Amino acid sequence: MPHTHWLERLAPHFVLIAYCIVALFPIVLIVMNSFKSRDGIFSAPFQPPTAETFSLIGYETVLGRANFPNYFLNSLIVTGVSLLLILFFGSMAAFALSQYHFRGDVIVGLFLALGIMVPIRLGTIGILRMIVSLNLANTLVALILVYIAQGLPLTVFILDLWFPLILAPSDQTATITLGTQQFLGQFVSDWNAVLAALTLAMVPILLMYILFSRQMVKSVTAGAVK
């Protein structure tokens, strides 16, 4: 019995460790290969850089030739504005759906469910035509509108579940992704630059997670207790 109890206590830790390894492996692989030469990436993709394969050509290409700071600024603008507007409109819609019951609330809920289940890529042609007709092609406004339309359904759905818990005591142009595409060609791809760009793109996300991980864990555990 003590032996079984010991295994039961350690089993979840082994599962979590295995999950962390699987989740972190692609990130480690990207960062590791971003410091290699092109030949080193293809000859030994799973090995760390050596004296023969180590190279900073990818970072030199991204920072020197690809106007990466501009891509980073565009990503920051699109992400920040989209997130603020999604939270602004999503919180208002979720509050109305969670606190007020009206005839069409079921239909609105089904409409939101369709927005979550149906991929936005199915409407790519229609969205592109609409953007062109509104003279918004090659603008950050077009990207912001698309991201808002894509993020609103899930935001409303999640906040609709959380508002009753929160209010229970009271009243019942090119982003980083697009900029990286210039290094991918039909016949030849600059994988050094691609991996370097992906590594640089992960830095702010990791910094934000490190800074706010404690608050995230507290909010998740508080919600689980409720």
N, C-alpha and C positions, 0 to 999 in steps of 0.2 A: 504493500500500500504506500509506504513513504516514497518508494522508487517511482510509482505511478504518479503520485502527487508532484514530485519533482519534475517529471517529464511534462505534465500538464502546465506547469508554470513556465517552463522554458520554451514550449512549442510555439506560443504566440510570438516570442522574441525571435525565434529562428525564421518564422514566416515573415515578420517585418524586416528582418535583415536581408532576407532573400529578395523581398519586394524592393527595398532600397537599392540593392545591387542592380537589379533589372532596370529600375527607373534611372539610376545615375549612369549606367553604362553608356548610353548614347551621348550624354553630355561629356563624359570623360573622353570618349572616342573623338568627338568633334574638337575639343580643346587640344587634345594630344596631337591630332593630325594637322591642326592649324599651324603648328610649329615645325612642319616637315616640308621638304622639297616635294615636287610633283612625283618624282620617281620613288621617294620614300613612302608616299601615301599609297601607291599602288603595289609596291613590292612587299611592304610589311605594315598593313593598315592597323593591326592590333598590337603593335609593339610601340613603346615610347620612343621619342626621338633620340637618335644617337649622334655622335660627332659627325658621321657621314651624312645623315638624313636631316639634321637640324637646319632650319632655314626660316627667315623672317620675310621671305618674299611675298607671302600672302598679305601680311599686315602692311608692308610697304606699298603694295598695289592698292589695297583698300583705302589707306589713309592718304596716299599721294595722288592716285589717278582717278579714284572713283567718286570724289566729292562726298565722302561718307558723312562728314558733319552735317551737310545739308539733308541727307537722307534721315539722319538721326533726329534732326530738328523737325522734319516733316512727320516722322513717326510720333514724336512727342506731342506735336500739335493735334494730329488726328486722334491719337489715343486719348489725350487729356480732354479735348472738347467733346468727343464722342462719349466718354465715360461720364462727364458731368451732365450732359443732356439726357443720356440714358437713365441715370439715377434720378434726375429731376422729373422727367415725364413718367418714368416707370414707377417711382414712389407715389406720385399722385394717382395714377391709374390703379395701382395695387391697393392703396388706401380706400379708394372708392369701391373696388370690388370686394374687399374684405369687410367693410363696415356697412355698406348699403346694399340691400337686396332689391332688385328690380326685375322686370319681366325678361329683359334680354341678357341677364347676367350669364346664363348658361351658354347662350350663343356666343357671347364675348369670350367666355372661357374656352369654347371649342375653337374659336378663331385663333386664340393665343396658342392653343395646343398644335394647331396646324402650322403656325409660324415656327414652332420648335421642331416639329417632326419633318416638315418639308425643307430640304436643303435650299438655301438661297441661290445656289448655282443653277438650279433649274430655271430661274428667271433671269439669267445673265443677259440674254439677248434683249429681252424686254426692258430691263434696267438700263442697258447701254443705250438703247434707242431713246429712252426717256431722258437720260443725261445729255445726249447729243441735242435733243429737241429743246432742252432748257439752257443750252449753251454753257453747260457745266463740265464739258470734257476737259481732261487734263487739269483739273482743279482739286484742291484739298476739300472743298465743300462737297463735291460728289462723293468722295471717300467717306466723309463724316456722315452724310445722309445714309449711305449704304450700311455703315457700321451701326448706326442708330436703329435702322429697320431690322438688322440682323440680331441686335442685342436686346431690344425691347421685350419681345415675347417671353424669353427666359427670365429676364429681370422682373417682369410683372408677376410671373408664376412663382418665383422664389420669394419675393417680398410679400405676395399675397398669403403665403404660408406663415411668414414671420410677423406680420402686423398684428394678428390676434394675440400672439404671445407677448409682443411689446406693449400693446394697449390693454391687455387683460385687466391689470389692476385699476385702470381708469375708466375709459368710456368704451368699452367693448368695440504735293503731287508725287512724287515717288516716296514710298516709305522704305524702311530697311528691307522688307520682303521684296518689293519691286526693284529696289536698287541692286539687290544681289543677283537679279535675273540677268544683268548685263554680263556677268561672268559665266553664264551658262549658254553654250552655243549648241547648234545642231550637230556639229561634228567634233568640236573641241571645247572643253570646259576648263576654266581656271579654278581647279579645286582648292588650291592654296588660298586664293582670295575669298572663295565661298565659305570655307571653314573659318577663316579669320573674321569675316563679317558676321557669321553666326556666333562666334565666340564673343565678339564685341557687343552684339545685340543682347546677349544673355547677362552681361555685367550689371546693367541697371536693375533688371528683374531680381537677380540674386541679392543685390544691395537692399532693395526694397523688402525682400523677404527676411533678410537678416535683421533689418531695423524694426520690422513690425511683426515678426514671427510670434513674439510673446503675446501681443494683442490678439492675433489670429487664433492662437491656441485657447486663450481665455474666452473668446467669443464662441468658439465651437463647443467647448466644454460647458459653458453656461447654457447654450441652447440645448445640449444633450440632457443636462440636468432638468431643465424645464420640461 
